[in-house]
Amino acid sequence: MKINYLLIGLFFISIFGKAQDAGFSKKSMKANFSMEVLNAYQESSFAKVNDFYEYTQLLTNPTISSDLKNEIKTTIFTLFKEKDVTVVNFLSSKKEKITLTQFLNLLENEKSIRFQTKKTNEKVQFFNDYWINHYYLEIERNKQIMIIEIKQKVYFSENLKSFGENQKEVWSVYLGEME
């Protein structure tokens, strides 16, 4: 009799119990795309990195109005997964990490900084929903040039977009925190 109850209990546990995730999500990058496609997305993510530095360079232009600077900041925030992600403060000699908002506010007080990026030759490692871009950032400030290495997470996430009455899965690339 006890064995019957035990078997019935095990039967219900196996049907209604939750299994442990083995780490292979249907929503992960590797489950949805080939390595060639992921490499293409990774290559295109450098366009977003360059866009970020072009926009930040615009913030240092003293002839731009404050309304336009606010619009530029809003556009910069759309490039990132989170508004207050941590970035490297390369304006400081300590290279500490600060929030993106703090960094953009510091940039507004600067005068005409020039940025240029160059990719490193390191092999990119893909994780479940992000990869890390490695690049060198050349900063020309007060007629001095400084080059630093940046490691930045780039998130790859699925969004449901509406086109009229139709909905479609769209994968988007967003910049993340820097080291």
Protein Blocks (a to p, Z undefined) as FASTA:
>chain_A
ZZmmmmmmmmmmmmmpccddehiafkbmklmpcfklmmmmmmmmmmmmmmmmmmmmmmmp
mkbcfklmmmmmmmmmmmpmbfkbccddfkbmnlpacdfklmmmmmmmpghiaddddddf
bdcdddfkbccddddddddeehiacddddddddddddddddehjaccddddddddddZZ
